[in-house]
Amino acid sequence: MFANFSTMQEQDYDVVIIGAGLGGLLCGVLLAKEGKKVCILEKNRQIGGCLQTFAFHKKVFDACVHYVGGLSEGTGLNKILSYAGILDRLPLKSLNPQRVDLISFADEKVEYPIATRPFFVEQLLPFFPKEEGALTRYLELITDVVARFPLYHLRVGSAAEKDTVLGLELVQTLRGLTKDERLIQVLAGNNFLYAGVAGQTPFYNHALSLDGYLHSADKVLPGSSQVAKLLWKELQHLGGYIQRNARVERLVEQDGMLRYAVTDDGRKWFGKEFISAIPTSALLSIIESRAFRPAFRERVQAMPHTPSAIMINLVLRPKTIVYTGSNHYWHPSGAVFAKQHLGSIQWPDTQALFFNEDPQHPGFAESLSILVYSSFTHFAAWAESENILGVHHCRELGYQEKKEEFLDSILAKTYRKFPELRGAILARSMASPLSFRDYTGTPNGSLYGPEKNVHAPAQAQIGLRTKLPNLYFTGQNVNLHGVMGVSITAVATCCELLGMEYLLEKINGET
Ligand SMILES: Cc1cc2nc3c(=O)[nH]c(=O)nc-3n(C[C@H](O)[C@H](O)[C@H](O)COP(=O)(O)OP(=O)(O)OC[C@H]3O[C@@H](n4cnc5c(N)ncnc54)[C@H](O)[C@@H]3O)c2cc1C
């Protein structure tokens, strides 16, 4: 399988991985555990991709990942991160298991709790006293659907197992469980987690995104970058290497095999195997190979992506806002599937709010992040600029003013639901779709990569293997997004290199 290269260069690796987000890091550790000499090339100074954090007014903020589902015992994610050697060292703080997410609509006072499994039915029943059967069936359906994805449970299976559930659309499926439209809205209320679109999002996307959170929901302290840092430590311990500030600009093929990567400083990185843990469109733009046909390139180029977002970060005055251990998903217009684009007068429709507890004053929040969908086009004037830690090309005049405009209009809406925030803000900042693009490399700052559409299932499909026998794909652009989805995909990619039964047995602790 390995190419037989006659001249070993100084920078010759068994596996070269492009991108040190969760997908790339996890593949690096899993392969280094097998004795492979691994090198990861990362364009940013801070590794982690979506697992980055930043400090603002001396408070730590998550750039993307605010809570992780399914770290508790018995899940695939728990086993994967344990096997990778980091789970017992991850500092975690559980969200309130009885009220992980609170869903609310328009100016109604009621907040519907989405709880972990043991509390799920009892928490919603007071609001929907006639719907016990529907709530129970909903949980059973989630269990049934995720059971059909063999790798989700780290078992060998057949792709055909999931055939019967791939065609289920989210809203129609929920309507099959209950006629209560408000309950349907509540069950779909945290669809920001997977950028749901009514009439289009597959039910399996909802089920696989939420199943983990039904097990457990945790914040990584002080921020999600701990996951990346621990994986990096583990990789180093296993002899692996990460080169930061190294943007891969070219991938060069020789005799039908990928031979080396060229980074922006001109260095060449030779490898026997390569894993792309970056967006597929980005990969295709740097690879010099006829193996990827124009039809494939065009399909990838035309792939609809999930929208981008604006994130507002607020530092709060001490002891002004109570910390409850819950996230909020508020739908100001009353419609649960937000207008994802700014064209709508209702924008910003869905607001997702994530509070951080103040370690100095437990029971109070020290900061808050608010996420709303945003179209890239509103920031397209600055598309040529780049702003990442270590490389700071200032965006032209007008960008800050534009951000202030957005900050004011989003917060004006937030105050409708949370008037107590008005006097509680010490400092505020905003990340635009450009920030997400620059920190992760996703096209136009897309939140979760390609959009899944039940009516066009092939649209978002990218295989783990490529036309080049020594190049593989991993990451949210291939399969599922999220810490859970990307971890499972990293295992799937490594199974391609190591053998599925072999690796799954090891992760399951059977050898
Ligand atoms: C705003 C937001 C909020 C989220 N919230 C949550 C959450 O609360 N819980 C959850 O589970 N999931 C959440 N997710 C999803 C989750 O964070 C992602 O699905 C996952 O982290 C993606 O990992 P990845 O490795 O596939 O990609 P990324 O994290 O995007 O990593 C790709 C890496 O490749 C690098 N790169 C790109 N191009 C190059 C190049 N040419 N050369 C070298 N390096 C390159 C990038 O700099 C980046 O480090 C969120 C995502 C976003 C955007």
The ligand as an SDF file (V2000), in Angstrom:
LIG
                    3D

 53 58  0  0  0  0  0  0  0  0999 V2000
  -19.7130   28.9440   15.7250 C   0  0  0  0  0  0  0  0  0  0  0  0
  -19.6330   27.4610   15.9110 C   0  0  0  0  0  0  0  0  0  0  0  0
  -20.1310   26.9070   17.0650 C   0  0  0  0  0  0  0  0  0  0  0  0
  -20.0420   25.5340   17.2730 C   0  0  0  0  0  0  0  0  0  0  0  0
  -20.5010   25.0150   18.4520 N   0  0  0  0  0  0  0  0  0  0  0  0
  -20.3420   23.7070   18.7010 C   0  0  0  0  0  0  0  0  0  0  0  0
  -20.6790   23.1790   19.9740 C   0  0  0  0  0  0  0  0  0  0  0  0
  -21.0940   23.9130   20.8840 O   0  0  0  0  0  0  0  0  0  0  0  0
  -20.5100   21.8320   20.1730 N   0  0  0  0  0  0  0  0  0  0  0  0
  -20.0220   21.0040   19.1920 C   0  0  0  0  0  0  0  0  0  0  0  0
  -19.8810   19.7910   19.4350 O   0  0  0  0  0  0  0  0  0  0  0  0
  -19.6930   21.4900   17.9750 N   0  0  0  0  0  0  0  0  0  0  0  0
  -19.8280   22.8180   17.7140 C   0  0  0  0  0  0  0  0  0  0  0  0
  -19.4580   23.3210   16.5020 N   0  0  0  0  0  0  0  0  0  0  0  0
  -19.0050   22.3800   15.4430 C   0  0  0  0  0  0  0  0  0  0  0  0
  -17.5800   21.8790   15.6760 C   0  0  0  0  0  0  0  0  0  0  0  0
  -16.8240   22.8770   16.2820 O   0  0  0  0  0  0  0  0  0  0  0  0
  -16.9300   21.5120   14.3420 C   0  0  0  0  0  0  0  0  0  0  0  0
  -17.7830   20.6480   13.6290 O   0  0  0  0  0  0  0  0  0  0  0  0
  -15.5830   20.8070   14.4840 C   0  0  0  0  0  0  0  0  0  0  0  0
  -14.7970   21.3650   15.5090 O   0  0  0  0  0  0  0  0  0  0  0  0
  -14.8550   20.8780   13.1420 C   0  0  0  0  0  0  0  0  0  0  0  0
  -13.6120   20.2380   13.2220 O   0  0  0  0  0  0  0  0  0  0  0  0
  -12.7420   19.9990   11.9150 P   0  0  0  0  0  0  0  0  0  0  0  0
  -11.4420   19.4310   12.3560 O   0  0  0  0  0  0  0  0  0  0  0  0
  -13.5180   19.2550   10.9000 O   0  0  0  0  0  0  0  0  0  0  0  0
  -12.5270   21.4520   11.2500 O   0  0  0  0  0  0  0  0  0  0  0  0
  -11.8850   22.7850   11.8020 P   0  0  0  0  0  0  0  0  0  0  0  0
  -12.0430   22.9220   13.2490 O   0  0  0  0  0  0  0  0  0  0  0  0
  -12.4450   23.8700   10.9210 O   0  0  0  0  0  0  0  0  0  0  0  0
  -10.3180   22.6290   11.5040 O   0  0  0  0  0  0  0  0  0  0  0  0
   -9.7490   22.8130   10.2390 C   0  0  0  0  0  0  0  0  0  0  0  0
   -8.3160   23.2990   10.4630 C   0  0  0  0  0  0  0  0  0  0  0  0
   -7.6450   23.3230    9.2160 O   0  0  0  0  0  0  0  0  0  0  0  0
   -6.8520   24.4940    9.1450 C   0  0  0  0  0  0  0  0  0  0  0  0
   -6.5910   24.7790    7.7370 N   0  0  0  0  0  0  0  0  0  0  0  0
   -7.5010   25.1460    6.7880 C   0  0  0  0  0  0  0  0  0  0  0  0
   -6.8890   25.2920    5.5990 N   0  0  0  0  0  0  0  0  0  0  0  0
   -5.5610   25.0110    5.7980 C   0  0  0  0  0  0  0  0  0  0  0  0
   -4.4110   24.9740    4.9370 C   0  0  0  0  0  0  0  0  0  0  0  0
   -4.4790   25.2540    3.6310 N   0  0  0  0  0  0  0  0  0  0  0  0
   -3.2150   24.6300    5.4840 N   0  0  0  0  0  0  0  0  0  0  0  0
   -3.1020   24.3200    6.8090 C   0  0  0  0  0  0  0  0  0  0  0  0
   -4.1630   24.3380    7.6540 N   0  0  0  0  0  0  0  0  0  0  0  0
   -5.3710   24.6790    7.1470 C   0  0  0  0  0  0  0  0  0  0  0  0
   -7.7060   25.5340    9.8520 C   0  0  0  0  0  0  0  0  0  0  0  0
   -6.9590   26.6520   10.2680 O   0  0  0  0  0  0  0  0  0  0  0  0
   -8.2540   24.7160   11.0190 C   0  0  0  0  0  0  0  0  0  0  0  0
   -7.3950   24.7570   12.1260 O   0  0  0  0  0  0  0  0  0  0  0  0
  -19.4870   24.6960   16.2710 C   0  0  0  0  0  0  0  0  0  0  0  0
  -18.9820   25.2520   15.1030 C   0  0  0  0  0  0  0  0  0  0  0  0
  -19.0310   26.6240   14.9210 C   0  0  0  0  0  0  0  0  0  0  0  0
  -18.4230   27.2160   13.6800 C   0  0  0  0  0  0  0  0  0  0  0  0
  1  2  1  0
  2  3  1  0
  2 52  2  0
  3  4  2  0
  4  5  1  0
  4 50  1  0
  5  6  2  0
  6  7  1  0
  6 13  1  0
  7  8  2  0
  7  9  1  0
  9 10  1  0
 10 11  2  0
 10 12  1  0
 12 13  2  0
 13 14  1  0
 14 15  1  0
 14 50  1  0
 15 16  1  0
 16 17  1  0
 16 18  1  0
 18 19  1  0
 18 20  1  0
 20 21  1  0
 20 22  1  0
 22 23  1  0
 23 24  1  0
 24 25  2  0
 24 26  1  0
 24 27  1  0
 27 28  1  0
 28 29  2  0
 28 30  1  0
 28 31  1  0
 31 32  1  0
 32 33  1  0
 33 34  1  0
 33 48  1  0
 34 35  1  0
 35 36  1  0
 35 46  1  0
 36 37  1  0
 36 45  1  0
 37 38  2  0
 38 39  1  0
 39 40  1  0
 39 45  2  0
 40 41  1  0
 40 42  2  0
 42 43  1  0
 43 44  2  0
 44 45  1  0
 46 47  1  0
 46 48  1  0
 48 49  1  0
 50 51  2  0
 51 52  1  0
 52 53  1  0
M  END
$$$$
